[in-house]
């Protein structure tokens, strides 16, 4: 019985831990991908800067900088949208885990309450019988001395 309760308690915690680890892993992968993209762009820009030979090359470099900045902003916006989606998904799944746990506790508490009520009803019944038996026993004891005195 104790191990069943422990298992019931541990299952939601385990599911929540797996969900958390999965989400953290996805966020880590996103960050690594963003870092790789940023490093690649920075490398491309450094290479482009070393290839400036005249005013026209410089103007092209500046226009490429603006385009690169727009790409960074676009990629950052996509990443933020993806993080927001992942956060919503995490919240929904975590809520399901805890909601199921709450439902399980309510059900088990309902069973415990029902069992407790049955036990207290049984205790009351046995207390009545005990009280009744005790009264009869007391009545028998009082009669016995009367008989002996006669």
C-alpha positions as CSV (number, residue, x, y, z in Angstrom):
1,X,0.0,0.0,0.0
2,X,2.8,2.4,0.9
3,X,4.7,1.6,-2.3
4,X,1.6,2.2,-4.4
5,X,1.2,5.7,-2.8
6,X,4.9,6.4,-3.4
7,X,4.6,5.3,-7.0
8,X,1.4,7.4,-7.5
9,X,3.3,10.4,-6.0
10,X,6.5,9.9,-7.9
11,X,4.9,9.4,-11.3
12,X,3.7,13.1,-11.8
13,X,7.1,14.3,-10.4
14,X,8.9,12.1,-12.9
15,X,6.7,13.3,-15.8
16,X,7.3,16.9,-14.8
17,X,11.0,16.3,-14.6
18,X,11.0,14.7,-18.1
19,X,9.0,17.6,-19.5
20,X,11.4,20.1,-17.9
21,X,14.5,18.4,-19.2
22,X,13.0,18.1,-22.7
23,X,12.1,21.8,-22.7
24,X,15.5,22.8,-21.4
25,X,17.2,20.7,-24.0
26,X,15.1,22.3,-26.8
27,X,16.0,25.8,-25.5
28,X,19.6,24.8,-25.3
29,X,19.5,23.6,-28.9
30,X,17.9,26.8,-30.0
31,X,20.6,28.9,-28.3
32,X,23.4,26.8,-29.8
33,X,21.8,27.2,-33.3
34,X,21.4,31.0,-32.8
35,X,25.0,31.2,-31.6
36,X,26.2,29.3,-34.7
37,X,24.2,31.5,-36.9
38,X,25.5,34.7,-35.2
39,X,29.1,33.4,-35.4
40,X,28.7,32.6,-39.1
41,X,27.3,36.0,-39.8
42,X,30.1,37.7,-37.8
43,X,32.7,35.7,-39.7
44,X,31.1,36.6,-43.1
45,X,31.1,40.3,-42.1
46,X,34.7,40.2,-40.9
47,X,35.7,38.6,-44.2
48,X,33.7,41.2,-46.1
49,X,35.4,44.0,-44.2
50,X,38.8,42.7,-45.2
51,X,37.9,42.8,-48.8
52,X,37.1,46.5,-48.9
53,X,39.4,48.1,-51.5
54,X,37.6,51.2,-52.5
55,X,34.6,53.5,-51.9
56,X,32.2,51.2,-53.8
57,X,33.3,48.2,-51.8
58,X,32.7,50.2,-48.6
59,X,29.2,51.2,-49.8
60,X,28.4,47.6,-50.5
61,X,29.8,46.6,-47.1
62,X,27.5,49.1,-45.4
63,X,24.4,48.0,-47.3
64,X,25.3,44.4,-46.4
65,X,25.6,45.4,-42.8
66,X,22.0,46.8,-42.9
67,X,20.8,43.6,-44.5
68,X,22.6,41.5,-41.9
69,X,21.1,43.5,-39.1
70,X,17.6,43.0,-40.6
71,X,18.4,39.2,-40.8
72,X,19.5,39.2,-37.1
73,X,16.3,41.0,-36.0
74,X,14.1,38.7,-38.1
75,X,15.9,35.6,-36.7
76,X,15.6,37.0,-33.1
77,X,11.9,37.6,-33.7
78,X,11.4,34.0,-34.9
79,X,13.4,32.7,-31.9
80,X,11.2,34.7,-29.5
81,X,8.1,33.4,-31.1
82,X,9.4,29.8,-30.9
83,X,10.3,30.4,-27.2
84,X,6.9,31.7,-26.5
85,X,5.3,28.7,-28.2
86,X,7.5,26.4,-26.2
87,X,6.6,28.2,-23.0
88,X,2.9,27.9,-23.7
89,X,3.3,24.2,-24.6
90,X,5.3,23.6,-21.3
91,X,2.7,25.4,-19.3
92,X,-0.1,23.4,-20.8
93,X,1.7,20.1,-20.3
94,X,2.8,20.9,-16.8
95,X,-0.8,22.0,-15.9
96,X,-2.0,18.6,-17.2
97,X,0.5,16.8,-15.0
98,X,-0.6,18.7,-11.9
99,X,-4.3,18.6,-12.8
100,X,-4.1,14.8,-13.1
101,X,-2.3,14.7,-9.8
102,X,-5.0,16.8,-8.2
103,X,-7.7,14.6,-9.6
104,X,-5.9,11.6,-8.3
105,X,-5.6,13.0,-4.9
106,X,-9.2,14.0,-4.8
107,X,-10.2,10.5,-5.8
108,X,-8.0,8.9,-3.2
109,X,-9.2,11.3,-0.6
110,X,-12.7,10.5,-1.5
111,X,-11.9,6.8,-1.1
112,X,-10.2,7.5,2.2
113,X,-13.2,9.6,3.4
114,X,-15.6,6.9,2.3
115,X,-13.4,4.2,4.0
116,X,-13.1,6.4,7.1
117,X,-16.9,6.9,7.3
118,X,-17.4,3.1,7.0
119,X,-14.8,2.5,9.7
120,X,-16.3,5.1,12.0
121,X,-19.7,3.6,11.4
122,X,-18.3,0.2,12.1
123,X,-16.6,1.6,15.3
124,X,-19.9,3.2,16.4
125,X,-21.7,-0.1,15.8
126,X,-19.1,-2.1,17.7
127,X,-19.1,0.6,20.5
128,X,-22.9,0.2,20.8
129,X,-22.6,-3.6,21.0
130,X,-19.8,-3.2,23.5
131,X,-21.8,-0.8,25.5
132,X,-24.8,-3.1,25.3
133,X,-22.8,-6.1,26.3
134,X,-21.2,-4.1,29.1
135,X,-24.6,-3.1,30.4
136,X,-25.8,-6.7,30.3
137,X,-22.6,-7.7,32.1
138,X,-23.1,-5.1,34.7
139,X,-26.7,-6.1,35.2
140,X,-25.6,-9.7,35.5
141,X,-23.0,-8.8,38.1
142,X,-25.4,-6.9,40.3
143,X,-27.9,-9.8,40.2
144,X,-25.2,-12.3,41.2
145,X,-24.4,-10.7,44.5
146,X,-28.1,-10.4,45.3
147,X,-28.5,-14.1,44.8
148,X,-25.5,-14.8,47.0
149,X,-26.9,-12.7,49.8
150,X,-30.2,-14.5,49.8
